[in-house]
Amino acid sequence: MALHTPKLVAGISIPDSSLAKQATELLIEHGSEFLYNHSLRTFIFASLNGDQRKLVYDPELLYICSVFHDWDLRHITAVLINVLKWTEPMQHVIF
């Protein structure tokens, strides 16, 4: 699915670190255009809310949480194991 991935929306920079890009790619590959757009809006609104309240937050962490916030745990676990070849014990993964 080829989507437009903006760099800046409403004055909010979209994180472009390696981890943020991988999260976006996983969502696009295993999700839908609707879910991607919803996740992007979630990040933008949360960032604007945090900025308005003068909260200190990690934009990359907020972005990744926004990307995956509507995936159920079974889907996340399947992607970790099957796509990323996750081999660590699952009790160490914090969702």
N, C-alpha and C positions, 0 to 999 in steps of 0.2 A: 504494500500500500504506500503510495507516494504522497506524502503530506508536506505542506509548507510548515516549516518549523522556524518561527520568528526568533530574532535575537533580542528584541525589545518590544514590550507591550505596555502601554500606559505608564511609561517611565520606569518599568521594572525590567531589568536584564534577566533573560532566561539563562540559567547556568549552562555552560558548555564544556564542563570538565569531562574527562573520559568516563567517569562513573555516571554522570548525568546523561551523557550521550548513549551509554549502554542501556540505561534504564528506559530512555525514550525508544530505542530500537526494539527492546523486548516488548514494550507496550504496543508499538506499531505492528510488530510481527505477530503477537499473540492476542492482541485486543482488537479494537475497531476504531474507525475514525471518530465516532461519537465519543468513545471512552478517552481517546487522546485529547480531543477538544475539551471535554469535561475536566480532565486532569489539569490541562493548561489553565483553564479558567479558575480552578481551585487554587492553583499556585499563585496566580495573579491577584485574586481577591484576598488570599491569606497574606501575601506580601504587602499589598496596599493597606490592609488592616493593621499589620504589624508596624508599618512605617507611620501610619496615622497615630498610633498609640505610642510611638517612639520605643518599641520593643527591640531588643537585640536578638537576632535570630541568625541561623546559618542558612543562607539561601539555597545552597546545594542540598542540604538535608531536607529542607522544606520542599524543594522541588521533587526529590526522589520519593518522599512520603506522599506528595500529591499525585505523582504518577501512579503509584500502586495502591492508593487508599481504597479503591473499589474492587480490587481483586480479592477473591476469597483465599483463605489460607491454603486450601488444597491446590489452587492454581499456582500460587506463589511457590509452594513446596515442589510441585511438578516441574516448574521452570528451573528452580535451583538445582534439582537433581538431574533432569533430562537435558536441559539446555546448557547450563553453566557447569555441569558435571560436579556438583557440590558433593564433597565426600566427608565433610566434618559432621560430627554428631549433631542432630537437629536440636537437641536441648540447648545448644549454644546460640541458636538463632533467635533473636528477639524481634517479635513482630509488633 
